[in-house]
């Protein structure tokens, strides 16, 4: 015995028509009806048999269509209503970054699609006639909750990146106004996580550079070495930095920061300073 689901869609139907009518997974009969020529609603009648997998395939396509058509609009609304501290430009950038957490188990694409599917099944238990705009507006509260959490994560990520950019700009300005600036500093990365510093002639000046930041009896952790290195470089403000034995780098983010601040950063591929 065949069952029929009637889906009412307002406005342009080309996208849903291409997604559902032309989708090879939707192997059950589909008819498209517009009851009144002046009506803005088009009805898609989907017939399926008792095989639940057939219905599941159709609903998966429909859930993905809902994400494609409505998600960006819903995200904008959430950001506008609940995130007052964000500028319009910031909201636009956040919405563009919606795929940053695509693989997240709680807010990623599959999690969002799954909660839409559950809502579709719940709705169909009550009625096989679904008006899509109304369904999205009133039956997707769990989906909206996920979008709100996703918006929080994207907003936090956006703010963190902006703070990092401001931090880089501040460090760059501080370096550029230093005078006089040594022509070159060499950074040698040891396997232990420690760093050695040499001047343009190759002379080891590690102790001299670090004396200002490290006490004689200090026990240094890996993080301490990272902090001291960036402090030494900012204070010395070399015009050029050459990094040796880069294969020993543990904190890649630190060296990305160094590259952004000092501009002229090179990675040595082999010299006397790279020798054990």
C-alpha positions as CSV (number, residue, x, y, z in Angstrom):
1,X,0.0,0.0,0.0
2,X,1.4,3.4,-1.0
3,X,1.3,6.4,1.2
4,X,1.4,10.1,0.1
5,X,3.2,13.0,1.7
6,X,2.0,16.4,0.5
7,X,4.6,19.1,0.8
8,X,3.6,22.8,0.2
9,X,6.4,25.1,-0.9
10,X,6.1,28.8,-1.3
11,X,7.9,31.0,-3.9
12,X,10.5,29.7,-6.3
13,X,10.4,25.9,-6.6
14,X,13.3,25.3,-9.0
15,X,15.8,24.4,-6.3
16,X,13.6,21.9,-4.5
17,X,12.5,20.6,-7.8
18,X,16.0,19.9,-8.9
19,X,16.9,18.4,-5.5
20,X,13.9,16.1,-5.1
21,X,12.3,15.4,-8.5
22,X,15.7,14.9,-10.2
23,X,17.4,13.1,-7.3
24,X,18.3,9.5,-8.2
25,X,17.7,8.5,-4.6
26,X,14.1,9.5,-4.7
27,X,12.8,6.6,-6.7
28,X,9.1,6.9,-5.8
29,X,6.5,8.8,-7.9
30,X,6.3,12.6,-7.5
31,X,3.6,14.9,-8.8
32,X,3.6,18.7,-8.7
33,X,0.3,20.5,-8.3
34,X,-0.6,24.2,-8.1
35,X,-4.3,24.2,-6.9
36,X,-4.9,27.8,-7.8
37,X,-3.0,29.7,-10.6
38,X,-2.8,32.8,-8.4
39,X,-1.7,30.8,-5.3
40,X,2.0,31.2,-4.4
41,X,2.1,27.7,-3.0
42,X,3.1,24.6,-5.0
43,X,2.4,21.1,-3.7
44,X,4.7,18.2,-4.2
45,X,3.0,14.9,-3.7
46,X,5.4,12.1,-2.9
47,X,4.2,8.5,-2.9
48,X,6.2,5.8,-1.1
49,X,5.5,2.2,-0.2
50,X,5.9,0.6,3.2
51,X,9.7,0.4,2.8
52,X,10.9,2.9,5.4
53,X,14.3,3.2,3.7
54,X,12.6,4.8,0.7
55,X,11.0,7.4,2.9
56,X,14.2,8.0,4.7
57,X,16.0,8.7,1.5
58,X,13.4,11.3,0.6
59,X,13.5,13.0,4.0
60,X,17.3,13.1,3.9
61,X,17.1,15.1,0.6
62,X,14.4,17.3,2.1
63,X,16.5,18.0,5.3
64,X,19.5,19.0,3.1
65,X,17.3,21.3,1.1
66,X,16.0,22.9,4.3
67,X,19.6,23.6,5.3
68,X,20.5,25.0,1.9
69,X,17.5,27.3,1.7
70,X,16.8,28.4,5.2
71,X,20.0,28.1,7.3
72,X,21.8,31.2,6.3
73,X,18.7,33.3,6.9
74,X,18.1,31.7,10.3
75,X,21.7,32.3,11.3
76,X,21.5,36.0,10.4
77,X,18.3,36.3,12.5
78,X,19.9,34.6,15.5
79,X,23.0,36.8,15.2
80,X,20.9,40.0,14.9
81,X,18.6,39.2,17.8
82,X,21.1,37.7,20.3
83,X,24.6,39.1,19.5
84,X,24.3,42.8,20.0
85,X,28.0,43.5,20.2
86,X,28.6,42.4,16.6
87,X,28.7,44.8,13.7
88,X,26.8,44.0,10.5
89,X,30.2,43.3,8.8
90,X,31.1,40.8,11.6
91,X,27.8,39.0,11.3
92,X,28.3,38.7,7.5
93,X,31.8,37.2,8.1
94,X,30.5,34.8,10.7
95,X,27.7,33.5,8.4
96,X,30.3,33.0,5.7
97,X,32.4,30.8,8.1
98,X,29.5,28.5,8.9
99,X,31.4,25.5,7.6
100,X,34.3,26.0,10.1
101,X,32.7,23.4,12.5
102,X,31.3,21.1,9.8
103,X,32.7,18.0,11.4
104,X,31.7,18.9,15.0
105,X,29.6,16.1,16.5
106,X,27.2,18.6,18.2
107,X,26.8,21.4,15.7
108,X,28.3,20.0,12.4
109,X,26.3,19.4,9.2
110,X,25.3,15.8,10.1
111,X,24.1,16.9,13.6
112,X,22.0,19.7,12.1
113,X,20.6,17.4,9.4
114,X,19.8,14.7,12.0
115,X,17.7,17.0,14.2
116,X,15.8,18.2,11.1
117,X,15.1,14.6,10.2
118,X,13.7,13.8,13.7
119,X,11.5,16.9,13.5
120,X,10.2,15.8,10.1
121,X,9.3,12.3,11.4
122,X,7.6,13.8,14.4
123,X,5.6,16.1,12.1
124,X,4.6,13.3,9.8
125,X,3.2,11.3,12.7
126,X,0.6,14.0,13.1
127,X,-0.1,14.8,9.4
128,X,1.2,13.8,6.0
129,X,0.6,17.3,4.8
130,X,3.5,19.7,5.5
131,X,3.7,23.4,4.6
132,X,7.5,23.9,4.5
133,X,7.7,27.6,5.6
134,X,5.4,26.8,8.6
135,X,7.4,23.7,9.5
136,X,10.6,25.7,9.5
137,X,9.1,28.5,11.5
138,X,7.4,26.5,14.2
139,X,8.7,22.9,14.3
140,X,12.5,23.3,14.2
141,X,13.2,24.5,17.8
142,X,15.9,21.9,18.4
143,X,17.5,22.9,15.1
144,X,17.4,26.5,16.1
145,X,19.0,25.6,19.4
146,X,21.9,24.0,17.5
147,X,22.2,27.0,15.2
148,X,22.3,29.3,18.3
149,X,25.2,27.2,19.8
150,X,26.9,27.2,16.4
151,X,26.5,31.0,16.3
152,X,28.1,31.2,19.8
153,X,31.1,29.1,18.6
154,X,31.5,31.1,15.4
155,X,31.3,34.4,17.3
156,X,33.9,33.3,19.8
157,X,36.1,32.2,17.0
158,X,35.6,35.5,15.2
159,X,36.4,37.6,18.3
160,X,39.5,35.5,19.1
161,X,40.8,36.0,15.5
162,X,40.2,39.7,15.7
163,X,42.0,39.9,19.1
164,X,44.9,38.0,17.6
165,X,45.0,40.3,14.6
166,X,45.0,43.4,16.9
167,X,47.8,41.7,19.0
168,X,49.9,41.1,15.8
169,X,49.3,44.7,14.7
170,X,50.4,46.0,18.2
171,X,53.6,43.8,18.2
172,X,54.4,44.8,14.6
173,X,54.1,48.5,15.5
174,X,56.3,48.1,18.6
175,X,59.0,46.3,16.5
176,X,58.9,48.9,13.8
177,X,59.4,51.9,16.1
178,X,62.4,50.3,17.9
179,X,65.7,52.0,17.1
180,X,68.4,51.0,16.4
181,X,67.5,47.5,15.2
182,X,70.0,44.7,14.7
183,X,70.3,43.5,11.1
184,X,69.8,39.8,11.9
185,X,69.1,37.3,14.7
186,X,69.4,33.5,14.2
187,X,67.0,31.2,16.1
188,X,68.2,27.6,16.5
189,X,65.5,25.2,17.6
190,X,66.8,22.3,19.7
191,X,65.1,18.9,20.0
192,X,64.5,19.5,23.7
193,X,62.2,22.4,22.9
194,X,64.8,25.0,24.0
195,X,66.1,27.8,21.7
196,X,69.5,29.2,21.1
197,X,70.0,32.7,19.7
198,X,73.0,33.8,17.6
199,X,73.9,37.2,16.1
200,X,74.7,37.9,12.5
201,X,78.2,36.5,12.9
202,X,76.9,33.2,14.4
203,X,78.0,34.1,17.9
204,X,75.8,32.5,20.6
205,X,74.1,35.3,22.6
206,X,71.4,33.2,24.2
207,X,72.4,33.9,27.8
208,X,72.8,37.6,27.1
209,X,69.4,37.9,25.4
210,X,67.5,35.8,28.0
211,X,69.1,37.3,31.1
212,X,66.6,40.1,31.2
213,X,63.7,37.6,31.2
214,X,64.9,34.6,33.1
215,X,66.3,34.4,36.7
216,X,69.5,32.4,37.3
217,X,67.7,29.6,39.2
218,X,64.6,29.5,37.1
219,X,63.3,26.1,36.0
220,X,62.0,26.6,32.4
221,X,59.1,24.7,30.9
222,X,58.5,24.4,27.2
223,X,55.9,27.2,27.4
224,X,58.3,29.4,29.2
225,X,60.9,29.0,26.4
226,X,58.2,30.1,23.9
227,X,57.3,33.2,26.0
228,X,60.9,34.2,26.5
229,X,61.7,33.7,22.8
230,X,58.9,36.1,21.6
231,X,59.9,38.6,24.4
232,X,63.5,38.5,23.3
233,X,62.6,39.0,19.6
234,X,60.2,41.9,20.4
235,X,62.8,43.6,22.5
236,X,65.7,43.1,20.1
237,X,63.4,43.9,17.1
238,X,65.8,42.4,14.4
239,X,65.2,43.4,10.8
240,X,65.5,39.8,9.8
241,X,65.1,36.4,11.5
242,X,66.6,33.1,10.3
243,X,65.2,30.0,11.9
244,X,67.5,26.9,12.0
245,X,66.6,23.2,12.5
246,X,62.9,23.9,11.9
247,X,62.2,20.2,12.0
248,X,62.4,20.5,15.8
249,X,59.6,23.1,16.1
250,X,56.9,22.0,18.5
251,X,54.8,25.2,18.7
252,X,53.9,26.0,15.0
253,X,51.6,28.8,16.1
254,X,54.4,30.6,17.8
255,X,56.5,30.7,14.6
256,X,53.5,31.7,12.5
257,X,53.2,34.7,14.9
258,X,56.9,35.5,14.5
259,X,56.6,35.4,10.7
260,X,53.6,37.8,10.8
261,X,55.3,40.3,13.1
262,X,58.8,40.3,11.6
263,X,57.9,39.9,7.9
264,X,61.4,39.0,6.9
265,X,61.7,35.5,8.3
266,X,63.6,32.7,6.6
267,X,64.0,29.0,7.3
268,X,67.5,27.8,6.8
269,X,67.9,24.5,4.9
270,X,71.4,23.8,6.2
271,X,74.5,25.7,7.6
272,X,77.0,25.5,10.4
273,X,74.4,26.7,12.9
274,X,72.2,23.7,11.9
275,X,74.9,21.2,12.8
276,X,74.4,19.1,16.0
